[in-house]
């Protein structure tokens, strides 16, 4: 029940801003123009990437705090949180310096002097909020360790909405200025950090001590976060490398046609993100002894995740042209509909990788996930540069799809190898059936057999509802069986 409730909270927190984004993005494209909006997407990318400059300490704090809170060792948990906060504040300062040093590099993505000056000012403004961003990840980690997902999402919803409303307000008040937009975003991040801090502090009410850090706690935090650091740097680098490659090798205007469908489709990752954020503290807790029940939970979770991703990815892929035509324009749909279809396939494939990735890190195998990402980065960057050079934005999308597929395969393989999970744990007959439906659907799409797409959408929705209903009935039956056995 707690898993389901927390996942719903996360879905609401991650999904609510999407409705605002759907309304805001066309207005931002119209008001800023293709070039400035393309640069705004890079601003969002920079904020997201440097937000992971906590070097894994946010999630490491969750992993270390979860067993402490289960065992009632709240005083030790407070000391660990304070220690992590000092480290995160220092890392935020380093991130600020690095981001400010990127300001002169702005001319790479801008062809005119006024745009170059605007982007340089924007990067300097964003640097000011880096300490707040890194601190927020630590406070959120403390809340997640205590399963306070309701509180987290009460903060996340307005912050996510402001990410898109803030630029609109800036556009209406100050015109198409990126530096003004960045100032709005910076203020929002600082306010969000303050609110997270208040709620994280309340967790330890009655168990708080001094604000001094404990050197003895540095080692477990840094050991856990050390390998997460590698993933937190390398994985987002690969995630945003395609954008910077398109901007540098083609044009900033081309970014609009590439990033807009990418942003729309990758928002579906909120589904596995909401689920795995709840699963992570469960697997991080050292007090849990019932391993068999956790493995059964994983198997069911992967099946439900595959169904939850099947319906939207195939439906969006089949109606990509109509969606972009209604949302932006016919010309935009002609340029980006094919890209959206590639992104839908990649999002489905890589969404499944969230499960083994979470299991590995929760079970103390962050080193494995880090080495996987390190092994991927150089081949991906080479493939990205080559395909973008020869095939433009479609080449960049193809490279992204290849990397997503390889990453998923490696995560499943090493999860089975390192934790001795048999393939039957993940790939039940029901899950294999869902994967077959997805493969058939995209195969038909590749052959331009789209005349039955309305019927296909109906079938997909029916399959999804039927599967979820079956899972609910099975869960209810298991619950009744457990109660009966407990009574006996």
C-alpha positions as CSV (number, residue, x, y, z in Angstrom):
1,X,0.0,0.0,0.0
2,X,2.8,2.4,0.8
3,X,4.5,1.6,-2.5
4,X,1.4,2.3,-4.5
5,X,0.5,5.4,-2.6
6,X,4.1,6.8,-2.9
7,X,4.2,6.0,-6.6
8,X,0.9,7.9,-7.2
9,X,2.3,10.9,-5.3
10,X,5.4,10.8,-7.5
11,X,3.3,10.5,-10.7
12,X,1.3,13.5,-9.7
13,X,4.3,15.5,-8.8
14,X,6.2,14.7,-12.0
15,X,3.1,14.7,-14.3
16,X,1.3,17.8,-13.2
17,X,3.8,20.3,-14.8
18,X,3.4,18.5,-18.1
19,X,0.0,20.1,-18.7
20,X,1.5,23.5,-18.1
21,X,4.4,22.6,-20.4
22,X,2.0,21.6,-23.2
23,X,0.5,25.1,-23.1
24,X,3.7,27.0,-22.4
25,X,6.0,25.6,-25.0
26,X,4.1,26.7,-28.2
27,X,3.8,30.2,-26.6
28,X,7.6,30.2,-25.8
29,X,8.5,29.1,-29.3
30,X,6.3,31.9,-30.8
31,X,7.6,34.6,-28.4
32,X,11.3,33.7,-28.4
33,X,11.7,32.4,-31.9
34,X,13.4,29.2,-33.0
35,X,16.9,30.3,-32.1
36,X,16.3,31.7,-28.6
37,X,13.9,28.8,-27.7
38,X,16.6,26.4,-28.8
39,X,19.0,28.2,-26.4
40,X,16.4,28.0,-23.7
41,X,16.4,24.2,-24.0
42,X,20.1,24.3,-23.5
43,X,19.6,26.4,-20.3
44,X,17.1,23.7,-19.0
45,X,19.7,21.1,-19.9
46,X,22.5,22.9,-18.1
47,X,20.4,23.3,-15.0
48,X,19.4,19.6,-15.0
49,X,23.0,18.5,-15.6
50,X,24.5,20.6,-12.9
51,X,21.7,19.7,-10.6
52,X,23.3,16.2,-10.6
53,X,26.6,17.8,-9.4
54,X,25.8,16.5,-5.9
55,X,28.2,13.7,-6.9
56,X,25.7,11.0,-5.8
57,X,25.4,12.3,-2.3
58,X,21.7,12.9,-2.5
59,X,20.9,9.2,-3.3
60,X,23.8,8.0,-1.1
61,X,22.1,9.9,1.8
62,X,18.9,8.0,1.1
63,X,20.6,4.7,1.1
64,X,22.5,5.4,4.3
65,X,19.5,7.0,6.1
66,X,16.9,4.3,5.2
67,X,18.2,1.6,7.5
68,X,19.0,4.1,10.3
69,X,15.4,5.4,10.3
70,X,14.0,1.9,10.2
71,X,16.1,1.0,13.3
72,X,15.1,4.2,15.1
73,X,18.6,5.7,15.1
74,X,17.4,9.2,14.3
75,X,20.2,11.0,16.2
76,X,22.8,9.3,13.9
77,X,20.6,10.1,11.0
78,X,20.7,13.8,11.9
79,X,24.5,13.8,12.0
80,X,24.6,12.1,8.7
81,X,22.2,14.7,7.1
82,X,24.2,17.6,8.5
83,X,27.5,16.1,7.2
84,X,26.0,15.5,3.8
85,X,24.6,19.1,3.7
86,X,28.1,20.6,4.2
87,X,29.5,18.4,1.4
88,X,26.7,19.4,-0.9
89,X,27.1,23.1,-0.2
90,X,30.8,22.8,-1.1
91,X,30.0,20.9,-4.3
92,X,27.4,23.6,-5.2
93,X,30.1,26.2,-4.9
94,X,32.4,24.3,-7.2
95,X,29.5,23.8,-9.7
96,X,28.9,27.6,-9.6
97,X,32.5,28.3,-10.5
98,X,32.5,25.8,-13.4
99,X,29.3,27.1,-14.8
100,X,30.4,30.7,-14.7
101,X,33.6,29.6,-16.5
102,X,31.4,28.4,-19.4
103,X,30.1,31.8,-20.1
104,X,32.8,32.8,-22.7
105,X,32.0,29.5,-24.5
106,X,28.5,30.9,-25.3
107,X,29.6,32.1,-28.7
108,X,29.8,28.4,-29.9
109,X,26.0,28.3,-30.0
110,X,25.2,31.9,-30.9
111,X,25.9,33.7,-34.2
112,X,25.2,37.3,-33.2
113,X,26.7,39.6,-30.6
114,X,23.5,40.4,-28.8
115,X,22.6,36.7,-28.4
116,X,26.2,35.9,-27.2
117,X,26.0,38.6,-24.5
118,X,22.5,37.4,-23.4
119,X,23.7,33.8,-23.0
120,X,26.8,34.8,-21.1
121,X,24.7,36.8,-18.6
122,X,22.3,33.9,-18.3
123,X,25.1,31.4,-17.4
124,X,26.4,33.8,-14.7
125,X,22.9,34.1,-13.2
126,X,22.4,30.4,-13.2
127,X,25.7,29.9,-11.4
128,X,24.3,31.8,-8.4
129,X,21.7,29.1,-7.7
130,X,24.0,26.1,-8.0
131,X,24.5,25.7,-4.2
132,X,20.8,25.8,-3.7
133,X,20.3,23.1,-6.4
134,X,22.8,20.7,-4.9
135,X,21.5,21.2,-1.3
136,X,18.0,20.5,-2.5
137,X,19.1,17.0,-3.7
138,X,20.3,16.2,-0.2
139,X,17.2,17.4,1.6
140,X,15.1,15.4,-0.9
141,X,17.3,12.4,-0.2
142,X,16.5,12.7,3.5
143,X,12.7,13.0,2.8
144,X,12.9,9.9,0.5
145,X,14.6,7.8,3.1
146,X,11.6,8.5,5.3
147,X,9.1,7.8,2.5
148,X,7.8,11.4,2.7
149,X,6.9,11.4,-1.0
150,X,3.7,13.4,-0.3
151,X,5.7,16.3,1.0
152,X,8.3,16.0,-1.8
153,X,5.6,16.3,-4.4
154,X,3.8,19.1,-2.7
155,X,7.0,21.0,-3.3
156,X,7.8,19.5,-6.7
157,X,4.4,20.4,-8.4
158,X,4.7,24.2,-8.0
159,X,8.4,24.1,-8.7
160,X,7.8,22.1,-11.9
161,X,5.0,24.4,-13.0
162,X,7.2,27.5,-12.4
163,X,9.8,26.0,-14.7
164,X,7.5,26.8,-17.6
165,X,5.3,29.6,-16.1
166,X,8.4,31.6,-15.1
167,X,9.7,32.0,-18.6
168,X,6.2,33.0,-19.8
169,X,6.1,35.7,-17.1
170,X,9.5,36.9,-18.0
171,X,8.6,37.0,-21.7
172,X,5.6,39.1,-21.0
173,X,7.3,41.5,-18.7
174,X,10.9,41.8,-20.1
175,X,10.5,40.5,-23.7
176,X,12.7,37.8,-25.3
177,X,15.6,38.0,-22.9
178,X,17.2,34.8,-21.7
179,X,19.0,36.4,-18.8
180,X,15.6,37.6,-17.4
181,X,14.2,34.0,-17.8
182,X,17.2,32.6,-16.0
183,X,16.7,35.1,-13.1
184,X,13.2,33.8,-12.7
185,X,14.3,30.2,-12.7
186,X,17.1,30.9,-10.2
187,X,14.7,32.5,-7.7
188,X,12.4,29.5,-8.0
189,X,15.3,27.0,-7.3
190,X,16.4,29.0,-4.2
191,X,12.9,29.1,-2.8
192,X,12.4,25.4,-3.4
193,X,15.7,24.6,-1.5
194,X,14.4,26.6,1.5
195,X,11.1,24.7,1.6
196,X,12.9,21.3,1.3
197,X,15.2,22.3,4.2
198,X,12.3,23.2,6.5
199,X,10.6,19.8,5.9
200,X,13.8,17.8,6.1
201,X,14.6,19.4,9.4
202,X,11.2,18.5,10.8
203,X,11.9,14.8,10.3
204,X,14.4,14.9,13.1
205,X,12.3,16.9,15.5
206,X,13.4,15.9,19.0
207,X,16.5,14.2,17.8
208,X,18.5,17.1,16.4
209,X,21.9,17.9,17.8
210,X,24.5,20.4,16.8
211,X,25.2,21.6,13.2
212,X,28.7,20.2,13.3
213,X,29.7,17.6,10.8
214,X,30.9,14.1,11.7
215,X,34.1,13.1,10.0
216,X,33.4,9.4,10.7
217,X,30.4,9.6,8.5
218,X,32.3,10.9,5.5
219,X,33.6,7.5,4.5
220,X,30.2,5.7,4.2
221,X,28.7,8.7,2.4
222,X,31.6,9.1,0.0
223,X,32.0,5.4,-0.6
224,X,28.3,5.0,-1.5
225,X,28.2,8.2,-3.5
226,X,31.6,7.8,-5.1
227,X,30.4,5.4,-7.9
228,X,27.1,7.1,-8.1
229,X,29.1,10.2,-8.8
230,X,30.4,8.6,-12.0
231,X,27.0,7.7,-13.2
232,X,25.6,11.1,-12.2
233,X,28.2,12.8,-14.4
234,X,28.5,10.4,-17.3
235,X,24.9,9.4,-17.8
236,X,23.5,13.0,-18.0
237,X,26.4,13.9,-20.2
238,X,25.3,11.2,-22.7
239,X,21.7,12.3,-22.2
240,X,22.3,15.8,-23.2
241,X,25.2,15.3,-25.6
242,X,22.9,15.0,-28.6
243,X,21.5,18.4,-28.0
244,X,24.9,20.1,-27.8
245,X,26.0,18.1,-30.8
246,X,23.0,19.2,-32.9
247,X,23.6,22.8,-31.8
248,X,27.2,22.8,-32.6
249,X,27.2,20.8,-35.8
250,X,23.9,22.0,-37.3
251,X,22.3,25.1,-35.8
252,X,20.6,26.4,-32.7
253,X,17.4,26.6,-34.7
254,X,17.6,22.9,-35.5
255,X,17.5,22.2,-31.8
256,X,13.9,23.3,-31.7
257,X,12.8,20.6,-34.1
258,X,14.9,18.0,-32.3
259,X,14.4,18.9,-28.6
260,X,10.6,19.6,-28.7
261,X,9.5,16.0,-29.6
262,X,12.3,14.7,-27.4
263,X,11.1,16.7,-24.4
264,X,7.5,15.6,-25.0
265,X,8.2,11.9,-25.3
266,X,10.9,11.6,-22.6
267,X,8.5,13.0,-20.1
268,X,7.0,9.5,-20.1
269,X,10.0,8.6,-18.0
270,X,8.1,10.0,-15.0
271,X,6.4,6.6,-14.9
272,X,9.4,4.5,-14.1
273,X,10.9,7.4,-12.2
274,X,7.9,7.6,-9.9
275,X,8.1,3.9,-9.3
276,X,11.8,3.4,-8.8
277,X,12.1,6.4,-6.5
278,X,9.8,4.5,-4.1
279,X,11.5,1.2,-4.7
280,X,15.0,2.5,-3.9
281,X,14.6,3.0,-0.1
282,X,13.1,-0.4,0.1
283,X,16.1,-2.1,-1.4
284,X,18.5,0.2,0.4
285,X,17.2,-0.8,3.8
286,X,19.4,-3.3,5.4
287,X,16.7,-4.4,7.9
288,X,14.6,-6.1,5.3
289,X,15.0,-9.9,5.5
290,X,12.2,-11.2,3.3
291,X,14.2,-11.2,0.0
292,X,11.8,-13.5,-1.7
293,X,8.9,-11.1,-1.4
294,X,11.1,-8.3,-2.8
295,X,11.9,-10.4,-5.8
296,X,8.3,-11.2,-6.5
297,X,7.6,-7.5,-6.2
298,X,10.3,-6.7,-8.8
299,X,8.8,-9.2,-11.2
300,X,5.3,-7.7,-10.9
301,X,6.7,-4.2,-11.1
302,X,8.5,-4.8,-14.3
303,X,5.4,-6.3,-15.9
304,X,3.2,-3.4,-14.9
305,X,5.8,-0.9,-16.0
306,X,6.0,-2.5,-19.4
307,X,2.2,-2.3,-19.8
308,X,2.2,1.3,-18.5
309,X,4.8,2.3,-21.1
310,X,3.3,0.2,-24.0
311,X,0.1,2.2,-24.4
312,X,1.5,5.8,-24.5
313,X,4.6,5.1,-26.5
314,X,2.9,3.2,-29.3
315,X,-0.1,5.6,-29.3
316,X,2.2,8.7,-29.5
317,X,4.3,7.1,-32.2
318,X,1.3,6.4,-34.4
319,X,-0.3,9.8,-33.9
320,X,3.0,11.8,-33.9
321,X,2.2,13.9,-36.9
322,X,-1.3,14.7,-35.6
323,X,0.0,15.6,-32.1
324,X,2.7,18.0,-33.4
325,X,0.3,19.4,-36.0
326,X,-2.3,20.3,-33.4
327,X,0.3,21.4,-30.8
328,X,2.7,23.4,-33.0
329,X,2.0,23.6,-36.7
330,X,1.9,21.4,-39.9
331,X,5.4,22.4,-41.0
332,X,6.7,21.5,-37.6
333,X,5.0,18.2,-37.7
334,X,6.5,17.4,-41.1
335,X,10.0,18.1,-39.7
336,X,9.7,16.3,-36.4
337,X,7.1,13.5,-36.6
338,X,9.7,10.9,-37.6
339,X,12.0,12.0,-34.7
340,X,9.1,11.6,-32.3
341,X,8.6,8.0,-33.4
342,X,12.2,7.1,-32.8
343,X,12.1,8.7,-29.4
344,X,9.0,6.7,-28.5
345,X,10.8,3.4,-29.2
346,X,13.9,4.5,-27.2
347,X,11.8,5.7,-24.2
348,X,10.0,2.4,-24.0
349,X,13.2,0.4,-24.1
350,X,15.2,2.5,-21.7
351,X,12.2,2.8,-19.2
352,X,12.6,-0.9,-18.4
353,X,16.3,-0.3,-17.5
354,X,15.2,1.8,-14.5
355,X,14.3,-1.4,-12.7
356,X,17.6,-3.2,-12.7
357,X,19.5,0.1,-12.3
358,X,17.5,0.8,-9.1
359,X,18.1,-2.8,-7.8
360,X,21.8,-2.6,-8.4
361,X,22.3,0.7,-6.7
362,X,20.0,-0.2,-3.8
363,X,21.9,-3.4,-3.2
364,X,25.2,-1.6,-3.1
365,X,26.3,-2.2,-6.7
366,X,26.6,1.4,-7.8
367,X,30.1,0.6,-9.1
368,X,28.5,-1.7,-11.7
369,X,26.1,0.9,-13.0
370,X,28.9,3.4,-13.1
371,X,31.3,1.2,-15.1
372,X,28.4,0.4,-17.6
373,X,28.0,4.2,-18.2
374,X,31.7,4.7,-18.5
375,X,32.0,1.9,-21.1
376,X,29.2,3.4,-23.1
377,X,30.2,7.1,-23.3
378,X,33.1,7.0,-25.8
379,X,31.4,4.7,-28.4
380,X,28.2,6.8,-28.1
381,X,29.9,10.1,-28.6
382,X,31.7,8.8,-31.7
383,X,28.6,7.3,-33.1
384,X,26.7,10.5,-32.3
385,X,29.2,12.7,-34.1
386,X,29.3,10.4,-37.2
387,X,25.6,9.9,-37.6
388,X,24.9,13.6,-37.0
389,X,27.4,14.6,-39.6
390,X,25.9,12.3,-42.3
391,X,22.2,12.3,-41.4
392,X,21.6,15.5,-39.4
393,X,19.1,15.5,-36.6
394,X,17.8,12.1,-37.6
395,X,21.3,10.7,-37.3
396,X,21.5,12.2,-33.7
397,X,18.2,10.5,-32.9
398,X,19.3,7.2,-34.2
399,X,22.5,7.3,-32.1
400,X,20.4,8.1,-29.1
401,X,18.2,5.1,-29.8
402,X,21.2,2.8,-30.1
403,X,22.6,4.0,-26.8
404,X,19.3,3.6,-25.0
405,X,19.0,0.0,-26.3
406,X,22.5,-1.0,-25.3
407,X,22.2,0.6,-21.9
408,X,19.1,-1.4,-21.2
409,X,20.6,-4.7,-22.3
410,X,23.7,-4.2,-20.1
411,X,21.6,-3.2,-17.0
412,X,19.6,-6.4,-17.2
413,X,22.6,-8.6,-17.9
414,X,24.7,-7.3,-15.0
415,X,21.8,-7.2,-12.6
416,X,21.3,-11.0,-13.2
417,X,25.1,-11.6,-13.0
418,X,25.9,-9.6,-9.9
419,X,22.8,-10.4,-7.8
420,X,22.2,-13.9,-9.1
421,X,18.7,-13.1,-10.4
422,X,17.5,-15.6,-13.0
423,X,16.1,-14.2,-16.3
424,X,12.7,-15.7,-15.4
425,X,12.5,-13.2,-12.5
426,X,12.3,-10.3,-14.9
427,X,10.9,-11.7,-18.1
428,X,7.8,-13.6,-17.2
429,X,5.4,-14.8,-20.0
430,X,3.2,-11.8,-19.5
431,X,6.2,-9.4,-19.8
432,X,7.4,-11.1,-22.9
433,X,3.9,-10.8,-24.4
434,X,4.0,-7.1,-23.8
435,X,7.4,-6.8,-25.4
436,X,6.2,-8.7,-28.5
437,X,3.2,-6.3,-28.9
438,X,5.5,-3.4,-28.8
439,X,7.9,-4.9,-31.3
440,X,5.0,-5.7,-33.7
441,X,3.5,-2.3,-33.3
442,X,6.7,-0.5,-34.3
443,X,7.4,-3.0,-37.1
444,X,4.0,-2.1,-38.6
445,X,4.8,1.6,-38.1
446,X,8.1,1.1,-40.0
447,X,6.2,-0.4,-43.0
448,X,3.9,2.6,-43.1
449,X,0.9,0.4,-42.2
450,X,-0.9,3.2,-40.3
451,X,-4.4,2.9,-41.8
452,X,-5.6,1.0,-38.7
453,X,-4.1,3.3,-36.1
454,X,-7.4,4.3,-34.5
455,X,-8.3,0.6,-34.0
456,X,-4.7,-0.1,-32.7
457,X,-5.1,2.7,-30.1
458,X,-8.3,1.1,-28.9
459,X,-6.7,-2.3,-28.7
460,X,-3.8,-0.9,-26.7
461,X,-6.0,0.9,-24.2
462,X,-8.0,-2.2,-23.8
463,X,-4.9,-4.3,-23.2
464,X,-3.6,-1.8,-20.6
465,X,-6.9,-1.7,-18.7
466,X,-7.3,-5.4,-18.7
467,X,-3.8,-6.0,-17.5
468,X,-4.0,-3.4,-14.7
469,X,-7.4,-4.9,-13.7
470,X,-5.9,-8.4,-13.6
471,X,-3.0,-7.1,-11.4
472,X,-5.4,-5.4,-9.1
473,X,-7.5,-8.6,-8.7
474,X,-4.3,-10.7,-8.1
475,X,-3.1,-8.2,-5.5
476,X,-6.5,-8.3,-3.7
477,X,-6.5,-12.1,-3.7
478,X,-3.0,-12.2,-2.3
479,X,-3.9,-9.7,0.4
480,X,-7.0,-11.8,1.4
481,X,-4.9,-14.9,1.5
482,X,-2.3,-13.3,3.7
483,X,-5.0,-12.1,6.1
484,X,-6.6,-15.6,6.2
485,X,-3.2,-17.2,7.0
486,X,-2.5,-14.6,9.7
487,X,-6.0,-15.3,11.3
488,X,-5.3,-19.0,11.3
